[in-house]
Amino acid sequence: MKIIEKTEQIKKDNVEKLKYMCERDREKVKGIFRFHECDGGTLSFSFRAYKWDQVEKYSLTDGEIYEIPLGVAKHLNKNGWYPEHSYLLDENGKPYMRVGNKKRRFSFQSMDFMEMEDMQVSLNNEIVTATPI
């Protein structure tokens, strides 16, 4: 009986944690989108964090200020890179491959703790709310 009760409690705790994470990921954050690969370019992508969410499409332009869900901002910062490989020789002269660096493609810089005057961007102080397409 105790094992079943513990299992049920663990499931209940996990559901509560998931609900909390989902609510937190939906909170809006304000920041600047940076497209490191293409200055001034636009990145369009689809995003769905949880299986019960709808797939949402976003289109973000480099250097613009957006208000987006926290989950989307985390996705942009965690997944916007690719590995740069380097080829080296070992002590026996055999070549081997090594992942040297992570090459950043795009990122989202939070403005929650920044003042507009401290930023080195010339903007017309216009904030765009990124809504799903």
Number of C-alpha atoms within 10 A of each C-alpha: 5 7 8 9 10 11 11 12 12 12 12 12 12 12 12 12 12 13 12 11 12 16 13 13 18 14 12 17 19 22 22 20 23 24 21 16 12 13 11 13 13 15 15 10 9 12 15 13 15 10 7 7 10 10 12 13 14 15 13 19 18 20 20 18 24 24 20 22 19 19 20 20 21 14 14 18 15 13 12 17 16 12 12 11 12 11 11 12 10 9 7 6 8 8 11 10 10 12 11 11 12 12 13 16 16 19 21 24 18 17 16 9 8 11 8 12 8 7 10 7 12 9 12 6 10 9 14 14 14 17 13 12 9
